[in-house]
Amino acid sequence: MERVWLPALGRDVSRIALGTWSMGGWMWGGADNASARATIASALDSGIDVIDTAPVYGFGLSEELVGDVLAERGVREDVVIATKLGMSWDDTRTPWRDSSAKRIREEVHASLRRLQTDYIDLYQVHWPDAAVPLEETSAALTALVHEGLVRTIGVCNYSVPEMETFARGGRLEASQFRYNLFERAPEVDTLPFCRERGLATLVYSPLARGLLTGTMTAEHEATDEARRGEMFHGESFGRHLAVVASLDEFAQREYGRRVIHLAIRWLLDQPGMTIALWGARKPEQLDAVVGVDGFSLDDAAMSAIDSIIATGLGDELSAGGH
Ligand SMILES: NC(=O)c1ccc[n+]([C@@H]2O[C@H](COP(=O)([O-])OP(=O)(O)OC[C@H]3O[C@@H](n4cnc5c(N)ncnc54)[C@H](OP(=O)(O)O)[C@@H]3O)[C@@H](O)[C@H]2O)c1
């Protein structure tokens, strides 16, 4: 398993992390706890030692599952836990943003309890909260580092100006954002900014919520909220599936690999990329992790991949989002 040195944590970690959003069930059509536990165990067995979670994933469930498995195995110290703050919810499980200093204080203790630990390795603001000054959030988090409850601080889904303001108020070591072969917006400024500032980058949806695994077919019905984006529906879905098939052919022909390996390899070979967060909720979904190692993409390969995508998607790719 490829590894990378994280100066702020003073240790190296696997460049593939386990993402635990889907195993919480929220926005993914429900949870299966036994399968989720087996998935966390399987990630550890395959050499993954970074786990990304959040309180809102299953409204506490995902953090609890991670905490349980790490405690059962007695491996807390060996694993980097990246969790988040800044999303609250009520009895109806309707989430909203709250990154106030008061809320952070409550949240950190709830997360530590669920995770069965007394420190969080990477504590990340889940979404920018327009109702709270970024400096307030930043200062509250830096205080947690001084108290020893948190080791490093990150943000998710922040624009470059938001990261600049946040960093003026305290520490900032990492940035998390959505990035994959089909969703390229971070290339404009987020990734270059992180590279310049030496921030660790953690990329979510590296497999485009399953689309880049090569296992989806035209019959797939995207009913989960997580897959509400345009690329999972109608003609756009068909175009994306055709590109996935072409990328799969390319991966087989050039490297003896499949599209799932190529999608993650492509991310890890981007300058400034640190960690890909591979979302999984069934152990066998991690079988392909091993195939990401042992090859790399040179400039010619990167151009060939871009050309396959441009041919299949045209303006749809530059539109970015979904
Ligand atoms: N900070 C944020 O705002 C934010 C937002 C989104 C995600 N994240 C983090 O990033 C992680 C990854 O992102 P993501 O879950 O959105 O997307 P992803 O990693 O691109 O896709 C995950 C999904 O792809 C499918 N999949 C994975 N491996 C597969 C395989 N080998 N074969 C077939 N299907 C496979 C599974 O879906 P099925 O189980 O349905 O088959 C899985 O739940 C999350 O778990 C979370 O930790 C953070």
The ligand as an ORCA input file, in Angstrom:
! r2SCAN-3c Opt
* xyz 0 1
  N     -16.479     16.211      3.404
  C     -17.552     15.969      2.703
  O     -18.421     16.837      2.522
  C     -17.715     14.602      2.090
  C     -18.720     14.398      1.132
  C     -18.836     13.132      0.570
  C     -17.970     12.111      0.971
  N     -17.019     12.336      1.926
  C     -16.112     11.241      2.379
  O     -15.508     10.622      1.264
  C     -15.808      9.226      1.242
  C     -15.890      8.701     -0.189
  O     -16.801      9.435     -0.962
  P     -18.194      8.835     -1.489
  O     -18.642      7.771     -0.576
  O     -19.033     10.010     -1.788
  O     -17.875      8.255     -2.922
  P     -17.011      7.111     -3.591
  O     -15.906      6.678     -2.725
  O     -16.698      7.653     -4.925
  O     -18.087      5.959     -3.762
  C     -18.443      5.114     -2.709
  C     -19.468      4.103     -3.178
  O     -19.055      3.488     -4.393
  C     -19.454      2.131     -4.396
  N     -18.257      1.290     -4.459
  C     -17.073      1.438     -3.808
  N     -16.223      0.443     -4.136
  C     -16.878     -0.348     -5.012
  C     -16.533     -1.536     -5.717
  N     -15.337     -2.103     -5.583
  N     -17.455     -2.086     -6.553
  C     -18.676     -1.516     -6.704
  N     -19.065     -0.391     -6.052
  C     -18.176      0.177     -5.215
  C     -20.220      1.887     -3.114
  O     -21.613      2.138     -3.342
  P     -22.721      1.055     -2.950
  O     -22.439      0.650     -1.550
  O     -24.039      1.750     -3.125
  O     -22.518     -0.072     -3.908
  C     -19.652      2.956     -2.214
  O     -20.507      3.272     -1.159
  C     -17.118      9.125      2.052
  O     -17.362      7.836      2.531
  C     -16.845     10.134      3.141
  O     -15.995      9.577      4.117
  C     -16.883     13.573      2.471
*
